[in-house]
Amino acid sequence: MQVEELLKPFPIKEFHPFPRALMGPGSHELIGPEALKLGFKKTLVMTSGLRGTDIVHKIVESMKYHGLEVVVYDKVESNPKDYNVMDAVSLYQENKCDSFVSIGGGSSHDACKGARISVAHDGRNVNEFEGFNMSENPKNPPHIAVSTTAGTGSETSWAYVITDTTTDPDNPHKYVAFDDASVTSLAIDDPVLYYDCPIDYTAQCGFDVLAHASEPYVSRLNFAPSLGNALYAVKLTNDNLRAAVWNGQDLPGREGMMYAQYIAAQAFNSGGLGIIHSISHAVSAFYDTHHGLNNAIALPRVWAFNMSANFKRYAEMAPAMGVDTHGMTDVQAADAALAAAIRLLRDVNITEKFTDVNEDTYSKNRLGKGPTAFYENAPVIKGDAADVDRITNHVLGDACTPGNARECTFETVRPVVDHCMNGDLDDLLV
């Protein structure tokens, strides 16, 4: 995929819409009154179930207290699958619901956004809407998104990511759909709900934020309205992720990451992404690994790959990453930013390459079991030549790739993927 193929038809850069948002401790308690204001009567709640917490129960009971009827679909899987979306659509239609609430992280929000698009088109399969603004009906049911992680920013973006399980199992397909009609009606970000997020997920979601922030800052789209948010989100992540991971009850840390993930998503919403995300989508398409974990492993390699295309922007990220750049050249400061990112990854104890991701990591993500569990028997990551080739080919077809700071071909991207699989991060440090 050549960037000119996608960007030539769009010489005018587009600023995409954001929803209204309620942010801060206790904001989730307003969901009942807010739902009534939006005209909700019978609502489908979409969630993974958030097992081990009482978050879903509390929010559902609050909605019922305010007179709303609630139907719950709690089988959304990590890296949501097309069948999760379509099962929810069937439940919505059977119960004659009129609205949606998603509770969780990006998986719940993305699946819900896809379900809304499908419902607005009489239950057509969600896979038909892959691409840019492929929906034909701009009106779909209202949607309140309640976040329980600081990562994806899906509650404020125009994107949703779905795994298409109808494709060849040897060549699975995970895609990004961008659609202004999928933007939520209301986003609720309450850092108190993050307290139950496990340490590993907190860390991995934090690197999703850093990817969301850094990619639009160096994107070849170079969209000026996104740059300030992007750079500040880098700073917020560096300043707050360690506290959020190692002291999950630290409100300033959790609140700092709440704002970081929200404005990072607003940055990429119009400023674009790159191959950190393309690699992440590809690896989870084949292995169902956590999106934030994938981003964390890919980020240092992609920063190193992209630097020669825009040393100055990476140098500008260095102070946001806590580096004193006095007396440094742009190249030296860019290298220092990369070193700081690797230091952050190690400080929050994230696995450093894909071949070190163990089977326990997969099982945490596979909520679905039985005949519809697409990844129940997926292999562990091999990182051999065939594995690197198929991941690279998936990257080149990903919708995020054209925005990458440096032009991507099979020959240039394959070594990056290989290093993500098998390389040592110390190799990147000069």
Buried (B, 14 or more C-beta within 10 A) or exposed (E): BEBEEBBEEEEEBEEBEBBEBBBBBEBBBBBBEBBBEBEBEBBBBBBBBBEEBEBBEBBBEBBEEEEBBBBBBBBBBBBBBBBBBBBBBBBBBEBEBBBBBBBBBBBBBBBBBBBBBBBBBEBBBBBEBBEEBBBEEEEBBBBBBBBBBBBBBBBBBBBBBBBBBEBEEEEBBBBBBBBEBBBBBBBBBBBBBBBBBEEBBBBBBBBBBBBBBBBBBBBBBBBEEBBEBBBBBBBBBBBBBBBBBBEBEBBEBBBBBBBBBBBBBBBBBBBBBBBBBBBBBBBBBBBBBBBBBBBBBBBBBBBBBBBEBBBEBBBBBBBBBBBEBEEBEBBBBBBBBBBBBBBBBEEBEBBBBBBEBEEEBBEBBBBBEEEBBBBBEBEEBBBEEEBBBBBBBBBBEBBBBBBBBBBBEEEEBBBBBBBBBBBEBEEBEE
